[in-house]
Amino acid sequence: MQDSGFESIQQGRFVENEAKVERKNEENFLLALAASALLIGSNAQAAECGDVVIGEMNWASGEFLARLDGFILKEGYGCNVSYLTAGTTPQITSMNENRLSNASKTFD
């Protein structure tokens, strides 16, 4: 029976997809390795973190980002996190007066 070429095309696509999956697995491994290195390094910085005040915007996405930042700082770096809920202008003013450590979501 003669090969119509269809089987070889399918085989070629299979090999291409297999190579893509392998590259993606390598990328995921490297990302996991980098994240692990960052977390290991964070233990040394945990003692230096101290108190952090995060600006929490008064809308849903701003609140979510502030809480996410707070979770990372608390769990990953051992910071004592508190939140200041306010709009953009009061938060920028608070940052200028050194009463606010971070505003998660601000716009230019």
C-alpha positions as CSV (number, residue, x, y, z in Angstrom):
1,M,0.0,0.0,0.0
2,Q,1.3,3.4,-1.0
3,D,1.7,6.2,1.5
4,S,-0.5,9.2,0.5
5,G,1.5,11.6,2.5
6,F,-1.3,12.2,5.0
7,E,0.3,9.9,7.6
8,S,3.6,11.7,7.3
9,I,2.0,15.1,7.6
10,Q,0.2,13.9,10.8
11,Q,3.4,12.5,12.2
12,G,5.1,15.8,11.5
13,R,2.4,17.7,13.3
14,F,2.6,15.3,16.2
15,V,6.4,15.8,16.5
16,E,6.0,19.7,16.3
17,N,3.3,19.6,19.1
18,E,5.5,17.3,21.2
19,A,8.4,19.8,20.9
20,K,6.1,22.7,21.8
21,V,4.9,20.9,24.9
22,E,8.5,20.1,25.9
23,R,9.6,23.8,25.5
24,K,6.6,24.8,27.6
25,N,7.5,22.3,30.3
26,E,11.1,23.7,30.4
27,E,9.7,27.3,30.7
28,N,7.4,26.3,33.5
29,F,10.3,24.6,35.3
30,L,12.5,27.7,35.0
31,L,9.7,29.9,36.3
32,A,9.2,27.6,39.3
33,L,12.9,27.6,39.9
34,A,13.0,31.4,39.8
35,A,10.0,31.6,42.2
36,S,11.6,29.2,44.6
37,A,14.8,31.3,44.6
38,L,12.9,34.4,45.3
39,L,11.0,32.8,48.2
40,I,14.2,31.4,49.7
41,G,15.8,34.9,49.5
42,S,12.8,36.4,51.1
43,N,13.5,34.7,54.5
44,A,16.5,36.9,55.0
45,Q,14.5,40.0,54.3
46,A,11.6,39.1,56.5
47,A,13.2,40.5,59.7
48,E,13.9,43.8,57.9
49,C,10.3,44.4,56.6
50,G,8.5,45.7,59.7
51,D,5.3,47.7,59.3
52,V,3.8,48.3,55.9
53,V,0.7,50.5,55.2
54,I,-0.9,49.7,51.8
55,G,-3.2,52.1,50.0
56,E,-6.5,50.3,49.3
57,M,-8.5,52.1,46.5
58,N,-12.2,52.5,47.0
59,W,-13.2,50.2,44.1
60,A,-13.2,46.5,43.6
61,S,-10.1,46.0,41.5
62,G,-8.1,48.4,43.6
63,E,-9.2,46.6,46.8
64,F,-8.2,43.2,45.3
65,L,-4.7,44.3,44.3
66,A,-4.1,45.9,47.7
67,R,-5.1,42.7,49.5
68,L,-3.0,40.6,47.1
69,D,0.0,42.8,47.8
70,G,-0.7,42.6,51.5
71,F,-0.9,38.8,51.4
72,I,2.4,38.5,49.5
73,L,4.1,40.9,51.9
74,K,2.7,39.2,55.0
75,E,3.1,35.6,54.0
76,G,6.2,35.9,51.9
77,Y,8.2,38.5,53.8
78,G,6.7,38.5,57.3
79,C,5.6,42.1,57.2
80,N,3.0,43.6,59.5
81,V,0.4,44.8,57.0
82,S,-2.3,47.4,57.5
83,Y,-4.6,49.1,54.9
84,L,-5.6,52.7,54.2
85,T,-8.8,52.8,52.2
86,A,-9.2,56.1,50.2
87,G,-9.3,57.5,46.7
88,T,-6.4,58.3,44.5
89,T,-5.6,61.9,45.7
90,P,-5.7,61.1,49.4
91,Q,-3.4,58.2,48.9
92,I,-0.9,60.2,46.9
93,T,-0.9,62.8,49.6
94,S,-0.4,60.1,52.3
95,M,2.6,58.8,50.3
96,N,4.1,62.2,50.1
97,E,3.7,62.6,53.9
98,N,5.3,59.1,54.4
99,R,2.1,57.7,56.0
100,L,1.6,55.2,53.2
101,S,4.1,52.6,52.0
102,N,2.5,51.4,48.8
103,A,-0.5,52.2,46.6
104,S,-1.2,49.1,44.5
105,K,-3.2,50.7,41.8
106,T,-2.6,54.3,40.6
107,F,-2.7,55.9,37.2
108,D,-0.6,58.6,35.5
